[in-house]
């Protein structure tokens, strides 16, 4: 991974014929089998084995004396399983009995007013220590890593705290409640974007799953009114520190309608560009000079259900159609599930090495 920083930089600078960055993430069962198959001992060795270009991430750490809020009162009277886990924002995850998936129990599921939203003890990152962040980034750069400021989600964090149906209902019928929660999370993300930009990261990493297979989860006009300005403020906070800062944005599904909006507010890398949902070639044709594509290898089709030869052919085609002039990072469009054959994982990285290592 020693060349990862240069590799990412070359592709984002649209250097013709450059090595194309590549990486993948695995569910625990698949990673276990890959480790056994390759003889690697851990994920770092596996990344070296497959010659991945794995970026690193940094975020603001909590203060040494930080005491997390006690969210148990929000679950009073519920019979939660013993292995339920309450996360740092108070959202409770319960095992779903299928692979790595979990269910959610939402702490603000019964909120009735803006006051309930404002009273919720959400981490705000105000006053959190940034000393040492720059040294951490410099150490990762010395290792050859491309480094992200890990900003996180806005919409997803909101519905996970409030409840999915409840938050979508708020957007339509009680927008003051939805905006109160969105605004609190936006302000926190602005602090993170600014602090990590000051530390010298190469890009901001953020995003939200705002689409399904066919279209956005809500009307584009609503996204432009409630989400786009807040996303723009987060990006602007980092760009005030470093005007050339790259911005990586993730959303599953078909977000074709808002790609021009994302470019307008500063997004430079789009992930995962699911080929089952949107056409990577069309996105590249229309926006390739301003938008790098990260992903494009389908995890709903080619990786689990086609042959190793099909995987190789897909990688070769994507490089030919999208990556000749830089601006392409190859990765499966989601974490690889247990049904993905080991041979297909090997075929993906073999094809990346054969066709994507530059001239």
C-alpha positions as CSV (number, residue, x, y, z in Angstrom):
1,X,0.0,0.0,0.0
2,X,3.1,2.3,-0.1
3,X,2.0,4.0,-3.3
4,X,-1.7,4.5,-2.3
5,X,-1.4,8.3,-1.7
6,X,0.3,8.9,-5.1
7,X,-2.2,6.5,-6.8
8,X,-5.3,8.3,-5.4
9,X,-3.7,11.7,-6.2
10,X,-2.9,10.7,-9.8
11,X,-6.4,9.5,-10.5
12,X,-8.0,12.5,-9.0
13,X,-5.7,14.8,-11.0
14,X,-6.8,12.9,-14.1
15,X,-3.3,11.7,-15.0
16,X,-3.7,9.6,-18.2
17,X,-2.6,6.0,-17.9
18,X,-2.2,6.1,-14.1
19,X,-2.6,3.2,-11.8
20,X,-6.3,2.8,-10.9
21,X,-6.9,2.6,-7.1
22,X,-8.7,-0.5,-6.0
23,X,-10.1,-1.8,-2.7
24,X,-12.9,-3.9,-1.2
25,X,-14.6,-4.5,2.1
26,X,-15.8,-7.9,3.4
27,X,-18.4,-9.2,5.8
28,X,-16.9,-11.1,8.8
29,X,-17.6,-14.6,7.4
30,X,-16.1,-13.8,4.0
31,X,-13.1,-12.1,5.5
32,X,-12.5,-15.2,7.7
33,X,-12.5,-17.5,4.7
34,X,-10.3,-15.1,2.7
35,X,-7.8,-15.1,5.6
36,X,-7.8,-18.9,5.7
37,X,-7.5,-19.1,1.9
38,X,-4.6,-16.7,1.6
39,X,-2.8,-17.4,4.8
40,X,-3.0,-13.8,5.9
41,X,-3.4,-13.1,9.6
42,X,-5.5,-9.9,9.5
43,X,-7.1,-7.3,7.3
44,X,-3.9,-5.3,6.9
45,X,-2.1,-8.3,5.5
46,X,-5.1,-9.1,3.3
47,X,-5.0,-5.6,1.8
48,X,-1.3,-6.1,1.0
49,X,-1.9,-9.5,-0.4
50,X,-4.5,-8.1,-2.9
51,X,-2.4,-4.9,-3.5
52,X,-5.3,-2.7,-2.4
53,X,-5.1,1.1,-2.2
54,X,-6.9,1.5,1.2
55,X,-7.5,5.1,2.4
56,X,-7.3,5.9,6.1
57,X,-9.7,8.0,8.1
58,X,-9.3,10.4,11.1
59,X,-12.0,12.1,13.2
60,X,-12.0,14.2,16.3
61,X,-11.5,12.1,19.4
62,X,-13.6,12.6,22.5
63,X,-12.0,14.5,25.5
64,X,-10.1,12.3,27.9
65,X,-12.7,12.9,30.6
66,X,-15.7,12.5,28.3
67,X,-18.6,10.6,29.8
68,X,-21.1,9.3,27.2
69,X,-24.8,10.3,27.8
70,X,-26.9,7.6,29.5
71,X,-29.5,6.8,27.0
72,X,-31.2,4.0,28.9
73,X,-34.1,6.2,29.9
74,X,-35.1,6.3,26.2
75,X,-35.6,2.5,26.3
76,X,-37.4,2.2,29.6
77,X,-40.0,-0.5,29.6
78,X,-38.6,-2.3,26.5
79,X,-37.5,-5.9,26.6
80,X,-34.2,-5.6,24.7
81,X,-32.1,-8.7,24.1
82,X,-28.9,-9.1,26.1
83,X,-26.7,-8.5,23.1
84,X,-28.4,-5.2,22.2
85,X,-25.9,-2.4,21.8
86,X,-26.6,1.3,22.3
87,X,-24.3,3.3,20.1
88,X,-22.6,6.7,20.8
89,X,-25.6,8.6,19.4
90,X,-28.0,6.6,21.5
91,X,-29.4,4.4,18.7
92,X,-29.9,0.8,19.8
93,X,-28.9,-2.0,17.5
94,X,-30.3,-5.5,18.0
95,X,-29.2,-8.6,16.1
96,X,-31.4,-9.4,13.1
97,X,-30.4,-13.1,12.9
98,X,-29.0,-12.8,9.4
99,X,-25.3,-12.3,8.6
100,X,-24.1,-9.0,10.0
101,X,-27.4,-7.2,9.8
102,X,-29.0,-5.5,12.8
103,X,-32.3,-4.0,13.6
104,X,-32.8,-0.5,15.1
105,X,-34.6,0.7,18.1
106,X,-34.9,4.5,17.9
107,X,-34.5,6.6,21.0
108,X,-36.7,9.5,19.8
109,X,-39.4,7.3,18.3
110,X,-42.0,8.9,20.6
111,X,-40.8,12.5,20.3
112,X,-43.8,14.9,20.0
113,X,-42.2,18.3,19.6
114,X,-39.1,20.4,18.7
115,X,-38.4,20.6,22.4
116,X,-38.1,16.8,22.6
117,X,-35.5,17.0,19.7
118,X,-33.6,19.8,21.3
119,X,-33.5,18.1,24.7
120,X,-31.9,15.0,23.3
121,X,-28.3,14.6,24.6
122,X,-26.6,14.4,21.3
123,X,-22.8,14.7,21.0
124,X,-22.0,18.1,19.6
125,X,-18.2,18.0,19.3
126,X,-18.0,21.5,20.7
127,X,-14.7,21.8,22.5
128,X,-13.5,18.4,21.6
129,X,-9.7,18.2,21.3
130,X,-8.0,18.6,18.0
131,X,-4.5,18.5,19.3
132,X,-2.6,15.6,17.7
133,X,-4.9,15.3,14.7
134,X,-2.3,16.9,12.4
135,X,0.4,14.6,13.7
136,X,-1.9,11.6,13.1
137,X,-2.5,12.7,9.5
138,X,1.2,13.3,8.9
139,X,2.0,9.8,10.3
140,X,-0.5,8.2,7.9
141,X,1.0,10.2,5.0
142,X,4.4,9.0,6.0
143,X,3.0,5.4,5.6
144,X,1.9,6.4,2.1
145,X,-1.8,6.5,3.0
146,X,-4.5,8.7,1.4
147,X,-6.3,10.2,4.4
148,X,-10.0,11.2,4.8
149,X,-11.6,13.4,7.3
150,X,-14.4,11.1,8.5
151,X,-17.4,13.4,8.7
152,X,-20.2,10.9,8.6
153,X,-23.9,11.0,7.9
154,X,-26.6,13.6,8.4
155,X,-29.9,12.2,7.0
156,X,-29.0,8.6,8.1
157,X,-28.1,9.6,11.6
158,X,-31.3,11.6,11.9
159,X,-33.6,8.8,11.0
160,X,-31.7,6.3,13.1
161,X,-32.3,8.5,16.1
162,X,-35.9,9.5,15.3
163,X,-37.1,6.3,13.5
164,X,-37.3,5.8,9.8
165,X,-41.1,6.2,9.2
166,X,-41.2,8.9,11.9
167,X,-38.5,10.9,10.3
168,X,-39.9,10.7,6.8
169,X,-43.3,11.7,8.2
170,X,-41.6,14.6,9.9
171,X,-40.1,15.7,6.6
172,X,-43.6,16.0,5.1
173,X,-45.9,17.0,8.0
174,X,-43.6,18.3,10.8
175,X,-40.6,19.8,9.0
176,X,-39.7,21.9,12.0
177,X,-38.9,18.7,14.0
178,X,-36.9,17.2,11.1
179,X,-35.0,20.4,10.6
180,X,-34.2,20.7,14.3
181,X,-32.5,17.3,14.3
182,X,-30.8,17.8,10.9
183,X,-29.4,21.1,12.1
184,X,-27.9,19.7,15.2
185,X,-26.1,17.0,13.3
186,X,-25.1,19.4,10.5
187,X,-23.4,21.7,13.1
188,X,-21.5,18.7,14.5
189,X,-20.4,17.7,11.0
190,X,-19.2,21.2,10.2
191,X,-17.0,21.1,13.3
192,X,-15.5,17.7,12.1
193,X,-15.0,18.9,8.5
194,X,-13.2,22.1,9.7
195,X,-11.0,20.3,12.2
196,X,-9.9,17.5,9.9
197,X,-9.3,19.9,7.0
198,X,-7.1,21.9,9.4
199,X,-5.2,18.7,10.2
200,X,-4.3,18.3,6.5
201,X,-6.5,15.4,5.3
202,X,-6.7,14.8,1.5
203,X,-10.5,14.6,1.3
204,X,-13.7,14.7,3.3
205,X,-15.7,11.5,3.6
206,X,-19.4,11.9,4.0
207,X,-22.7,10.8,2.6
208,X,-26.2,9.5,3.1
209,X,-28.3,6.7,1.5
210,X,-31.0,9.0,0.0
211,X,-32.2,6.7,-2.9
212,X,-33.6,3.3,-3.6
213,X,-33.1,1.2,-6.7
214,X,-35.1,3.5,-8.9
215,X,-35.1,7.0,-7.6
216,X,-34.6,9.3,-4.5
217,X,-36.4,8.4,-1.3
218,X,-38.2,11.8,-1.4
219,X,-38.9,14.4,-4.1
220,X,-35.7,16.1,-5.4
221,X,-37.2,19.5,-4.5
222,X,-37.4,18.4,-0.8
223,X,-33.8,17.2,-1.0
224,X,-32.7,20.5,-2.5
225,X,-34.6,22.5,0.2
226,X,-33.6,20.5,3.3
227,X,-30.5,18.5,2.6
228,X,-28.5,20.3,-0.1
229,X,-27.9,23.5,1.8
230,X,-26.7,21.7,4.9
231,X,-24.4,19.5,2.9
232,X,-23.1,22.6,1.2
233,X,-22.3,24.2,4.6
234,X,-20.4,21.1,5.7
235,X,-18.3,21.0,2.5
236,X,-17.7,24.8,2.6
237,X,-16.3,24.5,6.2
238,X,-13.6,22.2,4.9
239,X,-13.0,24.2,1.7
240,X,-12.5,27.4,3.7
241,X,-9.4,25.8,5.1
242,X,-8.3,24.1,1.9
243,X,-10.0,25.2,-1.3
244,X,-8.6,22.2,-3.2
245,X,-9.9,19.7,-0.7
246,X,-11.6,16.7,-2.4
247,X,-15.0,15.6,-1.2
248,X,-16.2,11.9,-1.3
249,X,-19.9,11.4,-1.2
250,X,-21.7,8.1,-0.7
251,X,-25.3,7.2,-1.5
252,X,-26.6,3.8,-2.6
253,X,-29.3,3.7,-5.2
254,X,-30.2,5.9,-8.2
255,X,-29.2,9.5,-7.4
256,X,-28.9,10.5,-11.0
257,X,-31.3,13.5,-10.5
258,X,-29.0,15.1,-7.9
259,X,-25.5,14.5,-9.3
260,X,-25.3,18.0,-10.8
261,X,-26.3,19.4,-7.4
262,X,-23.6,17.4,-5.7
263,X,-21.0,18.7,-8.1
264,X,-22.3,22.3,-7.7
265,X,-21.7,22.2,-3.9
266,X,-18.3,20.7,-4.2
267,X,-18.5,16.9,-4.3
268,X,-15.5,15.5,-6.4
269,X,-15.7,11.7,-5.8
270,X,-19.0,9.8,-6.1
271,X,-19.5,6.4,-4.5
272,X,-20.7,3.7,-5.2
273,X,-22.3,4.3,-8.6
274,X,-24.3,1.1,-8.5
275,X,-24.6,-0.2,-12.1
276,X,-27.9,-1.9,-11.2
277,X,-29.4,1.5,-10.4
278,X,-27.6,4.1,-12.5
279,X,-25.4,4.1,-15.6
280,X,-21.7,4.7,-14.7
281,X,-20.9,5.4,-18.4
282,X,-23.6,8.1,-18.6
283,X,-22.4,9.7,-15.4
284,X,-18.9,9.6,-16.7
285,X,-19.9,11.0,-20.1
286,X,-21.8,13.9,-18.5
287,X,-19.7,14.7,-15.5
288,X,-16.3,12.9,-15.8
289,X,-14.2,16.0,-16.0
290,X,-15.4,17.2,-12.6
291,X,-16.4,14.0,-10.9
292,X,-14.3,10.9,-10.1
293,X,-16.2,7.6,-9.8
294,X,-15.5,5.2,-6.9
295,X,-17.2,1.8,-7.2
296,X,-19.0,0.6,-10.3
297,X,-18.5,-3.1,-9.7
298,X,-22.0,-4.5,-8.9
299,X,-22.5,-6.4,-5.7
300,X,-26.1,-7.3,-6.6
301,X,-25.1,-9.0,-9.8
302,X,-21.5,-9.6,-11.0
303,X,-19.7,-10.2,-7.7
304,X,-22.0,-12.8,-6.1
305,X,-23.8,-14.4,-9.1
306,X,-21.5,-14.3,-12.2
307,X,-18.4,-16.2,-13.0
308,X,-14.8,-15.2,-12.3
309,X,-14.4,-14.6,-16.0
310,X,-17.4,-12.2,-15.9
311,X,-15.8,-10.3,-13.0
312,X,-12.6,-10.0,-15.0
313,X,-14.4,-8.8,-18.1
314,X,-16.4,-6.3,-16.1
315,X,-13.3,-4.8,-14.5
316,X,-11.6,-4.6,-17.9
317,X,-14.7,-2.9,-19.5
318,X,-15.0,-0.3,-16.7
319,X,-11.3,0.6,-17.0
320,X,-11.7,0.9,-20.7
321,X,-14.8,3.0,-20.6
322,X,-14.3,5.1,-17.4
323,X,-10.6,5.1,-16.4
324,X,-8.3,5.7,-19.4
325,X,-7.9,9.4,-18.4
326,X,-7.9,8.9,-14.6
327,X,-10.9,9.7,-12.4
328,X,-11.8,6.1,-11.6
329,X,-11.4,4.1,-8.3
330,X,-12.5,0.5,-8.6
331,X,-14.4,-1.2,-5.8
332,X,-17.4,-3.4,-5.3
333,X,-20.4,-1.1,-4.7
334,X,-20.9,-2.4,-1.1
335,X,-19.4,-4.7,1.4
336,X,-19.0,-8.2,-0.1
337,X,-21.4,-10.7,1.4
338,X,-20.7,-14.4,2.3
339,X,-22.2,-15.6,-1.0
340,X,-19.5,-14.0,-3.1
341,X,-17.2,-16.8,-4.3
342,X,-13.6,-16.5,-3.3
343,X,-12.6,-17.0,-6.9
344,X,-14.6,-13.8,-7.8
345,X,-12.7,-11.8,-5.2
346,X,-9.4,-13.1,-6.6
347,X,-10.6,-12.3,-10.1
348,X,-11.5,-8.7,-9.2
349,X,-8.0,-8.0,-7.9
350,X,-6.2,-10.0,-10.6
351,X,-8.0,-8.0,-13.3
352,X,-7.2,-4.7,-11.5
353,X,-3.5,-5.7,-11.5
354,X,-3.6,-6.8,-15.1
355,X,-5.6,-3.9,-16.7
356,X,-5.4,-1.1,-14.1
357,X,-1.7,-0.8,-13.2
358,X,-1.0,2.0,-15.7
359,X,1.3,2.1,-18.6
